[in-house]
Amino acid sequence: MVLMLCSSGCRLSYVLHAAAGQYRLLKNSVPVEEALKKEVLSPEEKDRLRLVSRVKEFGEEALGLKTSGNYGTVYLDSGRRPLYVISACPKDRLKLKTWWFPVVGSMPYLGFFDLERAKAEREKLIRMDMDVTLGTASAYSTLGWFDDPVTRNLLEGSTLDLVETILHEMTHVTLYVKGQGAFNEGLAMLVGKRGALLFFEETFGPDHPFTADAQHAIEDERLFSSYLASILEELEALYDSPVSYEEKLLHREKLFARAVEKFGKTKERFKTNHFLHFDSSPLNNAYLLSIGLYHRRFLLFEAFLREKGDSIPELLAFFGKLAGENGDILARAKTSFHGSVPDS
């Protein structure tokens, strides 16, 4: 995801809050070499930290991702507060509320370093009779405005999550289209997943457990993407129907119940635990769309990748050319597609 750091025209309190949180993160980060000498990191965490520079080099040289000063430092405080993310949506439409910021344009979420601020924003949106979801983000990009550090939570997690996340956030720095969140997050998700598989194959070999984990993560992503797209398509059909607002709310609750039941059967096929907790939160439009930003169009992006000979650099170059034109970048990309385009 992308952290919004904005200037004039935004709410001053939000700007100061975001800037202060980012400043604390940068100020208390240390160079990677220094972090490796500290006893605070476990041997496994040090192994993952040593891998970061190799992932970054692979992303730049093999995938065509932009060179930056990111990930040369580490924020070692494991007790840091996460970034809390708010998304909102009308109850009878699948259209995320957006907030406009200079440089990045309209954003379909707000990020907070402070939980109480995030809760206050959530309550305000609920009073506006909107569906709201409040979650957390494990990492974010400042789009090159600052040299983003590696955070401790990434070192404490799995090696696969670390590699995927670094490549995901590097993609945001490489190509970011103002006001098109679904494109930005969908592309970064593809590059993170497929790039991680390529990295593990080259670095550890095709038979290594890391490589198998990366392949299983892609298979689960395809399965979840298909599941999520089908649910959202059903909701779109309901909300486009001529029934009253009250009837739509009634019918959608039945649809949510069926979606949960369907997920119970779908998750039996997962090979990783990435999506196992999807149904632990109550379903609403905001929750589904906020997840959909990242996962709904994975099959579509894979189709574009196949169109470009499974070359991530070629795919980035293709979208880079389209980014200079007006309008929805995915809609324009579909017009040049020669194969079968997934519905999502």
N, C-alpha and C positions, 0 to 999 in steps of 0.2 A: 504494500500500500504506500501512499504518498502522504507525508506530513505537510499540512498547509501552514506555511509561514508567510504572512501577507503584510501589506503596507496600508496606505490610505484607502478608505472605503470599507474596511472591515471593522468589526466591533473591537475597540481598543482593548478591552479586558481580555478578549480571546487571543488577540495578537500577543499581548504581554505574557499571558499564561503559556502559550506555545513556545515563545522565544525563551522564556525563563527555563522551561523544562529541557529544551534542547541545549541551552547554555550549560546547565548542570551536567548533562551527559558528556558534552565535549570537554568541559573543564576538568572532570574527574577521570578522564580516560588516559591510559598510559600506552607507550609504544609496545608493539607485539613482543619485541626482544626483551623488554623489561618485564612484561607479564609472564613470559616463559621462565624467568628466574625466580618468580615468587612461589612460595609454598601453598598459596591459597588455591591454586588449580590442581586438580587431580591429574594423574598420568593420562587418563583418557581424555580429559579436557585439553591438556597440552597437545596431545596427538591431533585433536580436531583443530586446535589453533594453528598448528604447523601446516595443516592442510589448506588453510584459508588462502595463503598466497598462491598456492598451486591452482586452486579453483579460480581465483581471480585471473591468473595468467592464462589458464585454459579458456576462460570466457572471452578474454580479449583477443587471443591469437586464433583459437579454433572456431569460436562462435561469432566473432565480429562485434563484440560488445565494446562499448566506449571505455577508454582508459581514464581512470580517475584516481584521486587520492584516498578513496574509501578503503576501509578495513586495514589500515596500517596501525590502528590503535585499538585498545580493548577497554571496555567499561567493566570493571571486575566486580562491582557490587551486585551480588546475587539477590539482594533484597530490594532492588529498585522497583518502583511502581511500574506496572505495564502501561502501555498506551491504551486508553479506553476509547472505543469507537462507537459513535451513535449513528444510526440510520433510521429514516422515517419514511412512511408511505401512506397515502390515503387508503381507507379500508375497502374501497370499492374500485380501485384501479391499481394496476401494476406499474407505477411510476414513482421512483424514488424522489424524495425531496432533495433539492440541491442547494448548495451554498456557493456563492460566487467569490472568487479570490483573484487578485491580479496574478499574472504569470501562468497559473495553472488552470484558470477558468472555473467552470462550474464543477463542484465536487459532490458526489453522492453520499458523503459521510463527513462527520466532524471527529477530530481526534483530540483527546484530553489527557494530560498527564495526571490530573487529579480526579479521583473517583467522585467526590462530592459535586464538583462542577459538572461532570458527565451526568450524574443523577438529576441535577437541577434542570439541565437541558432536556433530559428525557421526560420529566414531569411537565415541563412547558409544552412539549410536543403532544403528550397524551391529552392535555387539556384542550388541544386543538383538534381532538377526536381523530388522531392519526395512529396507525400501527407504528410501534417503535421497537427497536432492538438495540441492546447495549452489550457489546462484546469487547474483546481485547485483541491486540495485534502483537505478534511476536517480534516483528521487525517493520521498518518503514524506510523510505528513501526521502531525502531532501532535494533530490533531483540535481545534485552537484553543487548546491548552494553552500554546503558544508561537507567536510570529510567525515562521513559517517563511520562510527566505530563498530567493531564486533561487540555484541552484548553478551553478558554471561549466560543468559537463558539459551542462546544458540549453542554455546559450548556444553551446556548441561543436557541438551537434547540429543537426538540421534545424529549420526554422521550424515545420513541421507537428508534430514531436515536442514542441516547446516548448509550443505551444498546447494540444495534446491533454493533456499532462501537467498543466498548470496547471488546466485544467477538471476533469480527473480528480480531482486532490487537493482542489480546491474542493468537489467533490461529497461527499467524505468529511466535510468540515467541516459541510456542510449537512445531511446525513442519514446517520447511522451507527447500525446496529442491533447491539446487543451479541451476540457469539457467532455471527453469521451471515455468515461471511466470503464465501461464494459470492454472496450477495445484495449485500453492500457493494462487492465488487470488480466484479461484473458490472454493477451500476448505474453505477458510476464509469466503467467502460470505455465503456458506451453514451453517457453524457453527454460524455465526452471526445471520442469519435469524431464523433458527430452534432453536438455543439456546435461543434467545430472547423470542420466544413463550413459551418455557419450563419455563423460568424464570418468566414470567408474570403469567403463570398458577399457579406456585407454590407460588409465592409471593402475588399475588392479587386475584387469583381465576379465574376459566374458564369464568365467566360472566362479568369480569371487562372490561371497554373500552380499557385499554392498551392491554389486551389479544386479543380482537377483532381486534385492529389495527395491531397487530403482525401477526394474521392469514390473514388479508387482504393483508399485505405486501408480504407474501409468495405467495398468489394467484396471485398477480400482477407480482411477480418475475417469476413465471412459465409462465405466459402469455407473458411477454416481452422476456424471454429467447427463447421461441418457435418462436416468431416473428423474433428476431435477427438472430437466427440460420438459418432460411429459407432465409433471405436476403444474408447472408454470403455464403450459399451453392450455391445460384444463381451466385454470383460473382465468386466463385471458378470455377464453370462450364464455365463461360465466359473466365476467364483468362487461363484456361487449353485448350481452343479451339485453332485451328490452324490459326485463323484470325490474321491480322497484328496488330501492336501496336496501330496505329491510329484508326483502327476499334474497338479495345477493349475500347479505351477511349470514342469513340462515343457511343458505346452500353451501356457502364456503366452509362453514364449520363441518358439514358432512364430508366435504371434499378433503379438508385437513385430516379428518379421522381416517379416511381411506388412504391418504398419503402416508400416515404413520404406520398403518397396517401393511401397506405395500413395502415400506422401508424395512420392516421387520423381516420380510422375506428376502429383500435385496441384500441386506447386510450379511446374510449367511454365506454369500458368495465372495465377500471381500477377503483379500489376502493380507491386508495391512489393517492397522487400527485408525487410520486417518479420518474416517468418516463415522466411526462407530457411535459417537456421541451426538450425531446430528439431531436425533429425536429426543434428546434430553431437555431441550427448550421447547416451549409451546410454539406452534407454527403460527405465523402471521405474514402479511405481505412483506413487511420490512425485513424480517428475518430471512425469508426465502430469496428476496431480491438481493440482499447484501451478500449472501452466499453465492447467488447466481452471477454476480459481477465477476467472480473468480472462476467458477466451475461450469456455468451453463453452456458456454460455447467452445469447450475444449475440443469436441469432435470437429467443429467447424475449423478451428485453427489447425488441427492436425490435417484436415483436408487441404488447406492452403499450403501447409508444409510439404505434403506429397506433391502438390502442383509445382513446387519449386525444387523438386528432386531430393526431398528430405534434407535440404541445405538450410540451416538456420541463418547463415549470412545472407543467402539469396532472399529468404523470407523477409529479413529486416530491411534489405535494400528495396524490396518491392513495396512494403508498407511505408518506408521512408519517402518514396516518391509520391505516394498517395497522400501523405500527411501534409503536403504543401497545397492541397486543393481544399475547396470548401465542401461541407456536408459530411454525412455519416461515412466514416472510412470503411467500415465493414460492408455497408450497402454498395459502395463503389467497388470494393474488392470483388464482391460476388459477380458483378457484371463482366469481369474479365476472367472469370473462372471457367475452365474447360471441362471439368469433371462434374460428378454429382455433388451438389452442395447440401450438406445436412440442413434440416429445417430450422434448427436453432440458430 
